[in-house]
Structures are given as C-alpha cells and as structure tokens.
Amino acid sequence: MITRIAIAGLLAATALAAVPAQAETLRLLTWGSYAPDELVKKFEAKYPEITVEVTFSNNEEMVAKLRATGGAGFDLAQPSHDRIFAAQQEYNIYKPLDLSKIDTSSMQTSLLDGVKANTTIDGEVYAVPHQWGTSGLMTNKSMAPDIKAWGDLCDPAYKGKTSMRLRRTILLGTAFDMGEDPFAAYADLDKYQEILDKVADKLIECKDNIKAYWKGGDDLSAMMLSGEIVASETWDSTAYKLFGENQDIVFVPPKTGALAWIDTFAFPRKGEADDAAYKWINFVLEPENVKIMSASTGAIAAVNGGLDMLPDDKKMAVNAAFTEADINNLKFFANIPPGVEDMEGKTLEKIKAATGSE
C-alpha cells in the first residue's frame, strides 16, 4: 500500500511538472505593420507561455477604445507622444511605467528625453518612444517637380491629380502653410478656432484638385504607383516604401517643416499583463528585431543607430528626402489640450460635407 501511494504521488508530481506555466495573453493595441507576423511568432517562440493578440488601430481609435473602457481590454498601447498627457489628465486611461524594467539605454537619448518630458505627470513617466517619423508631402518628381509646400497640393497646375487624408495632419500642415502656428494657438482656443476656420475655407476651395481623399496607405500607394495622382500629403514611411518601387516617388519635407511624430509604448490603466508587456518592449528593442520591425513599418526606430537599421532601400529613401536643414526644421506634434480634437473633428466634418467626401 505504501509503495502504491508513493508511486501514485510520484506520478502526480511528474504530471504536474509536465504542465506548462499558465498561458498569458498580451493584448497589443497598435498601428498596422507594428506587429509583423514574423516578429510575433519569434516572440512567442522565445516566450511560449505568452500569446500575442493584436488589434490594429490609430491614435483617435486608441484613445476612444481606452476611454470607453476606462483603460481596460488591452495590456500595451502605442499612441503617439502627443496623445498621452491630456488624455491621461482628462480620462485617466494609462498607468505609469517602471523604467527599471525597460532597456532605455538602447533608446536615442533626445527622443527618450522628449517623450519623457511630454508624458510625465506628477513625477511619473507614462510612455517611452518606439518608432518615429514625419508627415509631409509625397511627389512623383518626374510629373510634379515643383511640389515644395502643403499649399502646392492645391496648385491649379495639378487639378484632379493630388490627394490628402482628411485628418488633423492636413489641418495643421495647411495652417503652417498659411503662416500660422497652430501649436502656439493651443494656448488660446478662440485663436485656434479662427485658424481652423481659415484652413477649412482653404481646403474646401481645394476640392477640385483632389482626385480622391485617401484613407489608408494601400489606396494611396495604388494611386501613386498608377499615376492617377502625382502628389499627396502622406506619412514618410509610405513614400519610402514606394521609393523602393519607383525612385521618382520621393518624400518632400514641406518648406514650413515636416510634422514629426513619435509613436510610444504606454500601459493602459487596467492592463493585466504588465510583465508580458515589458518583455515585448525589450524584445522589439533588440537590434535584430528592430530590423524586422523597421522593414515592416518603414519608420525609424527610436534606438541608437536606428537609421542604419532600416533596409537599404528605405535608408536611401530617407537620405533622398532629408537634408540636415530639414531635420532641424521639424515641427514635433505638441500635446493636445482638452477640447482641441473636438474642434478639429467639427472642422473636418465641415470639409467633408462641403467636398462630398466620406
């Protein structure tokens, strides 16, 4: 009897030892291309106890999703650096990071310091940088060599041959092009509304120049490659990808300065897998994984030597687009105060109604 009990106990212990650690799900709320299958599979192979569940989104939707749940439903989000401070103060949707658990030494110091400065509340840091890039103009230089400014999209010479996305970027770019400083006007929302009204009038007048208002990188790319359009407002990463297929298609920093963004890592307030999230952050900061990520995103990783980790074709595209003066002229998105996005949303709806776009 004693022997049987001992054997039974041994078998039970062996069975328990064979059971893997309890599975954990990392729910990632991020941009399209920021969780390439190759990298997800590599991460899950390294950490078999963790399954990655990806939801692709954008800045507005990320904040809306987290606002609707009070910061629940996701464990790691990737909003841009200007979507942390005000959103946290207004909606309480994030929680502070423990920087001791992140390899910040691999991050480019200026970008890390910039994001920390933008996202520190009551001494706590709420985000660190991941990828960065700019928004500006894309042109087929063989067809539209004179595109240099946001307003050039409305040049009658290119009637029916340009495009833009009806989101806040084109509002801001057009404001700068009209000699205004929209970021400075955040401190005076009456002034900002005046700027938005002027911008709306300008973009409504521009409607005959627009072949179509693009909604995603795929439809914009198709229009550029086919020659349906010769220029557009765009993310630089989209232009870099197309440069690899047609070197006449280049990114152009507008003369008033390209709008610069930094996409971050931030923890939703009610996330349940912090340890897994820290593992993912450190994993994608490893040089060999930065190369996989940057090949997917087309953006530059916020790590030391990030430009050199781009694929060769994208590195060529960056060098073809930017001079040192262009880099020094970047306009980094400012923190968005409460109320500004509602104002911009109403302006965009006004433009959509007047131009017949969706």
SETI-48631 format. One record per atom (N, C-alpha, C): x, y, z; residue number from 1. Coordinates in steps of 0.05 Angstrom, whole numbers, plus 5000, padded with zeros to 4 digits. Example, Ala and Ser with C-alpha at 12.3 -4.5 7.8 and 13.67 -1.06 7.14 Angstrom:
<nodes>
c1/c2/c3/num
5264/4886/5156/1
5246/4910/5156/1
5264/4934/5156/1
5257/4955/5142/2
5273/4979/5143/2
5258/5001/5157/2
</nodes>
This chain:
<nodes>
c1/c2/c3/num
5017/4976/5000/1
5000/5000/5000/1
5017/5025/5000/1
5039/5025/5017/2
5056/5047/5019/2
5070/5052/4992/2
5078/5029/4979/3
5092/5031/4953/3
5073/5043/4932/3
5047/5033/4933/4
5028/5044/4913/4
5024/5074/4917/4
5022/5082/4942/5
5018/5111/4948/5
5042/5127/4938/5
5066/5116/4944/6
5090/5130/4936/6
5092/5133/4905/6
5085/5111/4891/7
5085/5112/4862/7
5064/5132/4851/7
5040/5131/4864/8
5019/5149/4855/8
5027/5178/4859/8
5040/5183/4882/9
5050/5210/4888/9
5071/5219/4868/9
5089/5201/4861/10
5110/5207/4842/10
5098/5213/4814/10
5078/5197/4806/11
5066/5201/4780/11
5051/5228/4780/11
5038/5235/4802/12
5024/5260/4803/12
5043/5284/4801/12
5066/5281/4815/13
5086/5302/4815/13
5097/5305/4787/13
5102/5283/4774/14
5113/5283/4747/14
5093/5297/4728/14
5067/5290/4731/15
5047/5302/4714/15
5045/5332/4717/15
5047/5341/4743/16
5046/5369/4748/16
5070/5384/4736/16
5093/5371/4738/17
5117/5383/4727/17
5116/5386/4697/17
5100/5368/4684/18
5097/5369/4655/18
5078/5390/4645/18
5062/5401/4664/19
5043/5422/4656/19
5058/5448/4652/19
5055/5461/4629/20
5070/5486/4625/20
5059/5508/4643/20
5075/5529/4646/21
5066/5552/4661/21
5039/5562/4650/21
5023/5574/4667/22
4997/5583/4658/22
5000/5603/4635/22
4985/5598/4613/23
4987/5615/4590/23
4978/5643/4596/23
4991/5663/4584/24
4984/5691/4588/24
4980/5703/4560/24
4961/5721/4558/25
4956/5735/4533/25
4965/5764/4536/25
4981/5773/4516/26
4989/5801/4514/26
4972/5814/4493/26
4954/5831/4502/27
4935/5844/4484/27
4947/5871/4475/27
4955/5872/4450/28
4970/5895/4439/28
4952/5912/4422/28
4951/5938/4429/29
4935/5957/4413/29
4955/5975/4399/29
4957/5972/4372/30
4979/5984/4358/30
4971/5992/4330/30
4990/6002/4316/31
4987/6010/4288/31
4990/5987/4269/31
4977/5988/4246/32
4982/5968/4225/32
5012/5968/4219/32
5023/5944/4216/33
5052/5939/4210/33
5070/5940/4234/33
5059/5947/4258/34
5075/5948/4282/34
5077/5922/4297/34
5064/5901/4286/35
5066/5874/4298/35
5067/5854/4276/35
5089/5855/4260/36
5091/5836/4237/36
5091/5807/4246/36
5079/5790/4230/37
5076/5762/4238/37
5102/5749/4245/37
5123/5755/4230/38
5149/5744/4235/38
5159/5750/4263/38
5154/5774/4272/39
5164/5782/4298/39
5146/5770/4320/39
5120/5769/4316/40
5102/5758/4336/40
5109/5728/4340/40
5113/5714/4318/41
5120/5685/4320/41
5147/5681/4335/41
5166/5699/4329/42
5192/5697/4342/42
5189/5702/4372/42
5173/5722/4379/43
5169/5728/4408/43
5155/5704/4422/43
5135/5693/4409/44
5120/5671/4422/44
5138/5646/4424/44
5157/5643/4406/45
5175/5621/4407/45
5194/5624/4431/45
5202/5649/4436/46
5220/5655/4458/46
5205/5654/4485/46
5180/5662/4485/47
5164/5661/4509/47
5138/5645/4504/47
5141/5618/4504/48
5118/5601/4496/48
5094/5603/4515/48
5099/5615/4539/49
5077/5619/4558/49
5060/5644/4551/49
5068/5659/4531/50
5054/5684/4524/50
5043/5682/4495/50
5018/5688/4492/51
5005/5691/4466/51
5000/5720/4460/51
5007/5729/4437/52
5003/5757/4430/52
4977/5760/4414/52
4960/5778/4423/53
4935/5784/4410/53
4936/5813/4400/53
4935/5817/4374/54
4939/5843/4363/54
4914/5856/4353/54
4909/5881/4360/55
4888/5898/4349/55
4901/5922/4336/55
4896/5925/4310/56
4908/5948/4296/56
4889/5972/4298/56
4900/5995/4301/57
4884/6019/4307/57
4899/6044/4298/57
4889/6067/4306/58
4903/6092/4301/58
4899/6109/4326/58
4911/6133/4326/59
4911/6149/4351/59
4882/6155/4361/59
4865/6164/4344/60
4838/6171/4353/60
4824/6147/4364/60
4826/6124/4350/61
4812/6100/4359/61
4824/6089/4385/61
4851/6090/4388/62
4863/6080/4412/62
4852/6095/4437/62
4852/6121/4435/63
4842/6137/4457/63
4813/6131/4462/63
4797/6129/4440/64
4768/6124/4443/64
4763/6097/4456/64
4778/6076/4448/65
4774/6049/4459/65
4781/6049/4489/65
4804/6061/4496/66
4812/6062/4524/66
4794/6079/4541/66
4784/6101/4529/67
4766/6118/4543/67
4739/6104/4549/67
4730/6088/4530/68
4705/6074/4533/68
4705/6053/4555/68
4730/6042/4560/69
4732/6020/4580/69
4746/6029/4605/69
4754/6055/4607/70
4769/6064/4630/70
4797/6052/4631/70
4808/6045/4607/71
4835/6034/4606/71
4836/6004/4607/71
4814/5991/4602/72
4813/5961/4603/72
4813/5950/4574/72
4818/5924/4573/73
4816/5910/4547/73
4842/5906/4533/73
4863/5921/4541/74
4889/5918/4528/74
4911/5921/4549/74
4935/5909/4542/75
4957/5909/4561/75
4980/5928/4553/75
4981/5934/4527/76
5002/5952/4517/76
4990/5967/4493/76
4992/5994/4494/77
4982/6011/4472/77
5005/6027/4460/77
5001/6037/4435/78
5023/6052/4422/78
5014/6078/4411/78
5001/6095/4426/79
4994/6122/4416/79
5018/6139/4411/79
5014/6160/4395/80
5036/6179/4390/80
5041/6195/4415/80
5064/6208/4416/81
5072/6222/4441/81
5054/6244/4450/81
5038/6255/4431/82
5021/6277/4438/82
4993/6268/4447/82
4989/6242/4449/83
4963/6231/4457/83
4964/6219/4485/83
4983/6227/4501/84
4986/6215/4528/84
4977/6235/4550/84
4990/6258/4551/85
4987/6276/4573/85
4958/6285/4577/85
4946/6297/4557/86
4919/6308/4560/86
4899/6285/4564/86
4903/6263/4549/87
4884/6241/4551/87
4885/6229/4579/87
4908/6227/4591/88
4910/6217/4618/88
4897/6236/4638/88
4902/6262/4635/89
4891/6281/4654/89
4860/6282/4652/89
4850/6279/4627/90
4822/6281/4623/90
4807/6255/4628/90
4819/6232/4620/91
4804/6207/4621/91
4816/6186/4640/91
4841/6190/4649/92
4853/6170/4667/92
4854/6142/4655/92
4867/6140/4632/93
4866/6114/4617/93
4893/6100/4617/93
4914/6112/4627/94
4940/6100/4628/94
4950/6096/4656/94
4972/6081/4659/95
4985/6079/4685/95
5015/6083/4681/95
5029/6091/4702/96
5058/6097/4699/96
5074/6073/4692/96
5097/6078/4679/97
5116/6056/4672/97
5137/6053/4694/97
5147/6029/4697/98
5171/6024/4713/98
5195/6023/4695/98
5209/6045/4693/99
5231/6047/4674/99
5254/6028/4680/99
5255/6018/4705/100
5276/5999/4712/100
5272/5973/4697/100
5249/5968/4686/101
5243/5943/4672/101
5246/5946/4642/101
5255/5969/4633/102
5258/5974/4604/102
5287/5981/4598/102
5298/5970/4577/103
5325/5976/4569/103
5326/6003/4555/103
5323/6025/4570/104
5323/6051/4559/104
5351/6060/4549/104
5372/6046/4557/105
5399/6053/4547/105
5402/6049/4517/105
5385/6033/4506/106
5386/6028/4477/106
5371/6050/4461/106
5356/6067/4475/107
5340/6087/4461/107
5356/6113/4455/107
5350/6125/4433/108
5362/6151/4426/108
5355/6171/4448/108
5376/6183/4460/109
5372/6200/4483/109
5353/6223/4478/109
5356/6237/4456/110
5339/6260/4451/110
5309/6252/4449/110
5304/6229/4436/111
5276/6220/4433/111
5265/6211/4460/111
5281/6196/4475/112
5273/6187/4501/112
5267/6211/4519/112
5285/6230/4520/113
5281/6253/4537/113
5257/6269/4529/113
5253/6271/4503/114
5230/6286/4493/114
5203/6273/4500/114
5202/6247/4498/115
5177/6233/4505/115
5172/6234/4535/115
5193/6230/4550/116
5191/6232/4579/116
5181/6259/4588/116
5191/6280/4576/117
5183/6307/4583/117
5154/6312/4576/117
5145/6300/4553/118
5117/6304/4544/118
5097/6287/4560/118
5107/6266/4572/119
5088/6247/4584/119
5092/6243/4614/119
5106/6261/4627/120
5110/6259/4656/120
5088/6275/4670/120
5074/6261/4689/121
5053/6273/4705/121
5058/6266/4734/121
5060/6287/4750/122
5065/6284/4779/122
5090/6266/4784/122
5110/6271/4767/123
5135/6256/4771/123
5136/6228/4760/123
5114/6219/4749/124
5113/6192/4738/124
5114/6193/4707/124
5129/6175/4695/125
5131/6174/4666/125
5111/6154/4655/125
5096/6163/4634/126
5074/6147/4623/126
5080/6135/4596/126
5103/6141/4584/127
5109/6130/4557/127
5138/6132/4551/127
5147/6114/4534/128
5174/6115/4523/128
5172/6112/4492/128
5192/6121/4477/129
5190/6120/4448/129
5194/6093/4436/129
5182/6089/4413/130
5186/6064/4398/130
5195/6070/4369/130
5178/6083/4353/131
5185/6089/4326/131
5179/6119/4321/131
5193/6131/4302/132
5187/6159/4297/132
5189/6164/4267/132
5176/6185/4259/133
5176/6193/4231/133
5162/6219/4227/133
5155/6225/4203/134
5144/6251/4197/134
5120/6248/4178/134
5104/6269/4177/135
5084/6272/4157/135
5090/6297/4140/135
5087/6294/4114/136
5093/6316/4096/136
5081/6310/4069/136
5097/6312/4049/137
5088/6310/4021/137
5102/6288/4007/137
5088/6276/3988/138
5100/6256/3970/138
5094/6265/3942/138
5114/6263/3925/139
5110/6272/3897/139
5124/6253/3878/139
5113/6251/3854/140
5128/6238/3832/140
5143/6260/3818/140
5169/6262/3824/141
5184/6285/3815/141
5186/6288/3785/141
5181/6266/3770/142
5181/6268/3741/142
5155/6281/3731/142
5134/6281/3747/143
5109/6293/3739/143
5102/6318/3754/143
5112/6321/3777/144
5106/6345/3794/144
5131/6354/3809/144
5151/6364/3794/145
5176/6371/3807/145
5175/6395/3825/145
5154/6411/3823/146
5153/6436/3838/146
5138/6435/3865/146
5130/6411/3873/147
5117/6408/3899/147
5136/6412/3921/147
5132/6434/3937/148
5151/6440/3959/148
5136/6448/3984/148
5110/6454/3982/149
5095/6464/4005/149
5067/6451/4006/149
5056/6451/4030/150
5029/6439/4034/150
5009/6451/4013/150
5011/6477/4010/151
4992/6491/3992/151
4995/6483/3963/151
5018/6471/3955/152
5022/6463/3928/152
5003/6441/3919/152
4992/6426/3938/153
4971/6406/3931/153
4947/6419/3919/153
4944/6445/3923/154
4921/6460/3912/154
4928/6476/3887/154
4952/6473/3877/155
4961/6487/3853/155
4944/6479/3830/155
4931/6498/3815/156
4915/6491/3792/156
4929/6475/3771/156
4956/6476/3771/157
4971/6461/3751/157
4967/6431/3755/157
4959/6423/3779/158
4955/6394/3785/158
4926/6388/3791/158
4908/6402/3779/159
4880/6398/3783/159
4872/6369/3778/159
4858/6357/3798/160
4849/6329/3795/160
4871/6309/3798/160
4895/6317/3806/161
4918/6299/3807/161
4931/6297/3834/161
4919/6308/3855/162
4931/6306/3881/162
4913/6293/3901/162
4923/6287/3925/163
4907/6274/3945/163
4915/6283/3973/163
4899/6278/3992/164
4904/6283/4020/164
4886/6266/4037/164
4892/6263/4062/165
4875/6249/4081/165
4861/6270/4099/165
4835/6268/4101/166
4821/6288/4118/166
4822/6280/4147/166
4846/6285/4158/167
4850/6281/4187/167
4866/6306/4196/167
4873/6307/4222/168
4884/6331/4233/168
4910/6340/4221/168
4926/6321/4210/169
4952/6328/4199/169
4949/6349/4177/169
4930/6346/4159/170
4927/6365/4137/170
4917/6392/4147/170
4902/6392/4169/171
4894/6417/4181/171
4918/6432/4192/171
4936/6418/4206/172
4959/6430/4217/172
4979/6440/4196/172
4984/6422/4176/173
5002/6429/4155/173
4993/6454/4139/173
4967/6455/4133/174
4956/6478/4119/174
4957/6503/4136/174
4953/6500/4162/175
4956/6524/4179/175
4984/6535/4178/175
5004/6518/4180/176
5032/6527/4178/176
5037/6540/4151/176
5026/6528/4130/177
5030/6539/4103/177
5017/6567/4100/177
4996/6572/4116/178
4983/6598/4114/178
4996/6619/4133/178
5019/6611/4145/179
5034/6630/4161/179
5026/6630/4191/179
5010/6610/4199/180
5001/6608/4226/180
5018/6588/4241/180
5017/6590/4268/181
5030/6569/4285/181
5007/6556/4301/181
4996/6534/4292/182
4974/6522/4306/182
4981/6512/4334/182
5005/6503/4338/183
5013/6493/4364/183
5014/6515/4385/183
5024/6538/4376/184
5024/6561/4395/184
4996/6570/4402/184
4977/6566/4383/185
4950/6574/4387/185
4934/6556/4406/185
4946/6533/4413/186
4933/6515/4432/186
4928/6530/4459/186
4944/6550/4464/187
4940/6565/4490/187
4917/6584/4488/187
4906/6588/4465/188
4883/6607/4461/188
4864/6594/4441/188
4845/6580/4451/189
4827/6564/4434/189
4810/6581/4416/189
4804/6605/4424/190
4789/6623/4405/190
4807/6629/4381/190
4832/6634/4386/191
4851/6638/4363/191
4853/6613/4347/191
4854/6590/4360/192
4856/6565/4345/192
4832/6561/4327/192
4808/6568/4337/193
4784/6564/4321/193
4785/6583/4296/193
4796/6606/4300/194
4799/6624/4277/194
4817/6612/4255/194
4839/6599/4265/195
4857/6586/4246/195
4843/6563/4232/195
4828/6547/4247/196
4814/6525/4235/196
4793/6534/4214/196
4780/6556/4219/197
4760/6566/4200/197
4774/6574/4174/197
4797/6587/4176/198
4812/6595/4152/198
4822/6570/4137/198
4831/6550/4152/199
4841/6526/4139/199
4818/6511/4125/199
4795/6510/4138/200
4772/6497/4126/200
4765/6510/4099/200
4764/6536/4099/201
4758/6551/4074/201
4778/6544/4052/201
4803/6543/4059/202
4825/6536/4040/202
4821/6508/4029/202
4816/6489/4046/203
4814/6461/4037/203
4789/6456/4022/203
4767/6470/4028/204
4743/6468/4012/204
4747/6479/3984/204
4761/6502/3982/205
4768/6513/3956/205
4785/6494/3939/205
4800/6478/3953/206
4820/6460/3940/206
4807/6434/3929/206
4781/6430/3933/207
4769/6404/3928/207
4772/6395/3899/207
4772/6414/3880/208
4774/6406/3852/208
4801/6395/3845/208
4821/6401/3861/209
4848/6390/3857/209
4850/6361/3865/209
4832/6352/3882/210
4835/6326/3895/210
4822/6304/3879/210
4839/6285/3870/211
4829/6261/3856/211
4812/6244/3875/211
4822/6240/3899/212
4808/6224/3919/212
4821/6230/3946/212
4806/6229/3967/213
4816/6232/3995/213
4823/6204/4005/213
4849/6199/4009/214
4858/6173/4017/214
4851/6167/4046/214
4847/6141/4052/215
4840/6133/4080/215
4862/6115/4091/215
4877/6101/4074/216
4898/6083/4084/216
4921/6083/4065/216
4943/6072/4074/217
4967/6072/4058/217
4965/6056/4032/217
4948/6035/4032/218
4945/6018/4008/218
4932/6033/3985/218
4910/6048/3991/219
4897/6062/3969/219
4914/6085/3960/219
4928/6098/3978/220
4945/6120/3970/220
4968/6109/3952/220
4980/6087/3960/221
5002/6075/3944/221
4992/6067/3916/221
4968/6056/3915/222
4958/6048/3888/222
4954/6072/3870/222
4945/6094/3881/223
4941/6118/3864/223
4967/6130/3855/223
4987/6129/3872/224
5013/6140/3865/224
5027/6122/3844/224
5027/6096/3848/225
5041/6078/3830/225
5028/6078/3803/225
5002/6081/3802/226
4987/6080/3776/226
4989/6107/3761/226
4997/6128/3775/227
4999/6154/3762/227
4972/6169/3763/227
4952/6158/3777/228
4927/6173/3780/228
4931/6200/3794/228
4949/6200/3813/229
4957/6225/3826/229
4987/6229/3823/229
4995/6254/3826/230
5024/6260/3823/230
5036/6270/3849/230
5018/6276/3869/231
5028/6286/3895/231
5006/6282/3916/231
5015/6280/3941/232
4996/6277/3963/232
5009/6285/3989/232
4992/6290/4008/233
5000/6291/4036/233
5003/6262/4045/233
5023/6256/4062/234
5029/6228/4068/234
5046/6225/4093/234
5047/6201/4103/235
5068/6193/4122/235
5093/6188/4107/235
5116/6195/4118/236
5141/6190/4103/236
5146/6160/4098/236
5137/6143/4116/237
5142/6114/4112/237
5128/6104/4087/237
5105/6114/4080/238
5092/6106/4055/238
5108/6114/4031/238
5118/6138/4031/239
5135/6147/4009/239
5161/6130/4007/239
5172/6123/4030/240
5197/6107/4030/240
5192/6080/4017/240
5169/6068/4023/241
5163/6042/4011/241
5160/6044/3981/241
5147/6065/3972/242
5143/6068/3943/242
5169/6075/3928/242
5187/6089/3942/243
5212/6095/3931/243
5227/6070/3922/243
5223/6049/3937/244
5235/6023/3930/244
5225/6012/3904/244
5201/6020/3896/245
5189/6010/3871/245
5192/6030/3848/245
5194/6055/3855/246
5197/6076/3834/246
5212/6099/3846/246
5236/6103/3839/247
5253/6123/3852/247
5247/6152/3843/247
5226/6155/3826/248
5216/6181/3820/248
5197/6190/3842/248
5187/6171/3858/249
5168/6178/3880/249
5184/6183/3905/249
5183/6207/3915/250
5200/6215/3938/250
5184/6230/3959/250
5193/6229/3983/251
5182/6244/4005/251
5194/6272/4004/251
5177/6293/4008/252
5185/6320/4007/252
5178/6334/4034/252
5197/6341/4051/253
5191/6356/4075/253
5181/6384/4066/253
5157/6392/4074/254
5146/6418/4066/254
5165/6440/4076/254
5165/6462/4061/255
5184/6484/4067/255
5180/6496/4095/255
5155/6493/4106/256
5150/6503/4133/256
5158/6482/4154/256
5167/6459/4146/257
5175/6438/4164/257
5157/6414/4164/257
5168/6390/4162/258
5152/6366/4164/258
5142/6363/4193/258
5118/6352/4196/259
5106/6347/4222/259
5118/6321/4233/259
5130/6322/4256/260
5144/6298/4267/260
5128/6286/4290/260
5127/6259/4289/261
5113/6244/4310/261
5131/6223/4321/261
5125/6215/4346/262
5139/6192/4358/262
5118/6174/4369/262
5116/6150/4359/263
5098/6130/4370/263
5111/6117/4394/263
5095/6112/4414/264
5106/6104/4440/264
5096/6077/4450/264
5106/6069/4472/265
5096/6047/4488/265
5082/6059/4513/265
5057/6052/4517/266
5043/6062/4541/266
5025/6039/4552/266
5022/6039/4578/267
5006/6018/4591/267
4978/6027/4597/267
4958/6015/4586/268
4930/6021/4593/268
4926/6016/4623/268
4909/6033/4635/269
4907/6033/4665/269
4899/6006/4676/269
4881/5992/4662/270
4871/5966/4673/270
4883/5942/4659/270
4907/5946/4647/271
4920/5923/4634/271
4927/5902/4654/271
4928/5877/4645/272
4931/5854/4664/272
4956/5838/4659/272
4973/5847/4640/273
4996/5831/4633/273
5021/5849/4631/273
5027/5863/4652/274
5049/5882/4652/274
5076/5868/4646/274
5081/5845/4659/275
5106/5832/4655/275
5110/5824/4626/275
5089/5814/4613/276
5090/5806/4585/276
5095/5831/4568/276
5083/5853/4575/277
5086/5878/4560/277
5115/5887/4562/277
5127/5886/4586/278
5155/5894/4588/278
5173/5875/4571/278
5167/5850/4571/279
5182/5831/4554/279
5180/5839/4525/279
5156/5846/4515/280
5152/5854/4487/280
5168/5879/4481/280
5167/5899/4498/281
5182/5924/4493/281
5212/5918/4490/281
5223/5903/4509/282
5252/5898/4508/282
5259/5880/4484/282
5241/5862/4477/283
5245/5844/4454/283
5247/5860/4428/283
5229/5879/4424/284
5229/5894/4399/284
5251/5915/4398/284
5264/5920/4421/285
5287/5938/4421/285
5314/5925/4414/285
5314/5898/4413/286
5338/5883/4406/286
5344/5888/4376/286
5370/5894/4370/287
5377/5903/4343/287
5366/5885/4321/287
5368/5859/4323/288
5359/5841/4302/288
5328/5844/4298/288
5314/5850/4320/289
5285/5853/4318/289
5277/5881/4309/289
5294/5901/4315/290
5290/5928/4304/290
5290/5927/4274/290
5308/5911/4262/291
5310/5909/4233/291
5284/5897/4222/291
5274/5877/4235/292
5249/5865/4225/292
5226/5885/4227/292
5225/5899/4250/293
5203/5918/4254/293
5205/5941/4234/293
5228/5952/4230/294
5231/5975/4212/294
5226/5967/4183/294
5232/5943/4176/295
5226/5933/4149/295
5196/5933/4145/295
5181/5927/4166/296
5152/5926/4165/296
5140/5954/4165/296
5149/5971/4183/297
5136/5997/4187/297
5146/6018/4167/297
5171/6016/4159/298
5183/6037/4142/298
5191/6061/4158/298
5186/6061/4185/299
5193/6083/4202/299
5220/6077/4215/299
5231/6098/4229/300
5257/6095/4241/300
5253/6088/4271/300
5267/6068/4280/301
5265/6060/4308/301
5279/6081/4325/301
5267/6086/4349/302
5278/6107/4367/302
5301/6095/4384/302
5319/6082/4370/303
5342/6069/4384/303
5367/6081/4372/303
5389/6078/4387/304
5415/6087/4377/304
5421/6073/4350/304
5427/6089/4330/305
5433/6077/4304/305
5408/6068/4289/305
5385/6078/4296/306
5360/6069/4284/306
5360/6072/4253/306
5371/6093/4243/307
5371/6097/4214/307
5387/6075/4200/307
5409/6067/4212/308
5426/6046/4200/308
5412/6019/4200/308
5391/6016/4216/309
5377/5990/4218/309
5354/5988/4198/309
5350/6009/4183/310
5330/6008/4161/310
5340/5991/4139/310
5322/5977/4124/311
5331/5964/4099/311
5344/5984/4080/311
5362/5975/4063/312
5378/5993/4046/312
5360/6011/4029/312
5338/6000/4018/313
5322/6017/4001/313
5308/6040/4017/313
5300/6034/4041/314
5287/6055/4057/314
5308/6075/4068/314
5332/6065/4073/315
5354/6083/4081/315
5360/6103/4058/315
5361/6093/4034/316
5365/6110/4011/316
5342/6131/4008/316
5318/6122/4014/317
5295/6140/4011/317
5296/6162/4032/317
5305/6156/4056/318
5308/6177/4077/318
5329/6197/4068/318
5352/6187/4059/319
5373/6204/4051/319
5366/6221/4026/319
5348/6210/4010/320
5339/6226/3986/320
5319/6247/3994/320
5307/6244/4018/321
5286/6263/4026/321
5296/6286/4043/321
5314/6279/4062/322
5320/6298/4083/322
5349/6309/4081/322
5352/6335/4084/323
5377/6347/4089/323
5379/6353/4119/323
5403/6361/4128/324
5406/6368/4156/324
5388/6392/4163/324
5384/6411/4144/325
5367/6433/4149/325
5338/6424/4152/325
5329/6404/4137/326
5302/6393/4140/326
5298/6381/4168/326
5318/6367/4177/327
5317/6355/4204/327
5314/6377/4225/327
5330/6398/4222/328
5329/6420/4242/328
5303/6435/4241/328
5288/6432/4219/329
5263/6447/4215/329
5238/6431/4222/329
5242/6407/4234/330
5219/6390/4241/330
5200/6405/4261/330
5175/6400/4258/331
5154/6410/4276/331
5143/6387/4291/331
5152/6382/4316/332
5141/6359/4331/332
5113/6366/4341/332
5095/6346/4338/333
5068/6349/4347/333
5068/6357/4377/333
5052/6377/4384/334
5050/6386/4411/334
5028/6371/4426/334
5031/6369/4452/335
5009/6357/4468/335
4983/6370/4462/335
4962/6353/4459/336
4936/6363/4451/336
4919/6370/4476/336
4912/6395/4480/337
4896/6403/4503/337
4868/6392/4501/337
4853/6389/4523/338
4825/6382/4522/338
4809/6401/4504/338
4792/6390/4488/339
4775/6406/4471/339
4785/6409/4443/339
4811/6407/4438/340
4822/6412/4412/340
4813/6392/4391/340
4813/6366/4399/341
4805/6346/4380/341
4776/6349/4372/341
4759/6357/4390/342
4731/6362/4383/342
4729/6385/4363/342
4744/6406/4367/343
4745/6428/4348/343
4754/6419/4321/343
4775/6403/4321/344
4786/6393/4295/344
4766/6375/4282/344
4753/6358/4298/345
4733/6339/4287/345
4710/6354/4273/345
4701/6375/4285/346
4679/6391/4273/346
4688/6404/4247/346
4713/6413/4247/347
4724/6426/4223/347
4726/6405/4201/347
4735/6382/4207/348
4738/6361/4186/348
4710/6353/4176/348
4690/6351/4193/349
4663/6345/4184/349
4653/6367/4166/349
4659/6392/4171/350
4651/6414/4154/350
4664/6411/4126/350
4689/6404/4126/351
4703/6400/4100/351
4691/6376/4085/351
4686/6355/4099/352
4675/6331/4086/352
4648/6337/4074/352
4632/6351/4089/353
4605/6358/4079/353
4606/6375/4054/353
4625/6394/4053/354
4628/6412/4031/354
4641/6400/4006/354
4657/6379/4011/355
4671/6366/3989/355
4658/6340/3979/355
4638/6331/3994/356
4624/6306/3986/356
4640/6281/3992/356
4660/6284/4010/357
4676/6260/4018/357
4663/6247/4042/357
4671/6222/4047/358
4660/6207/4070/358
4678/6212/4095/358
</nodes>
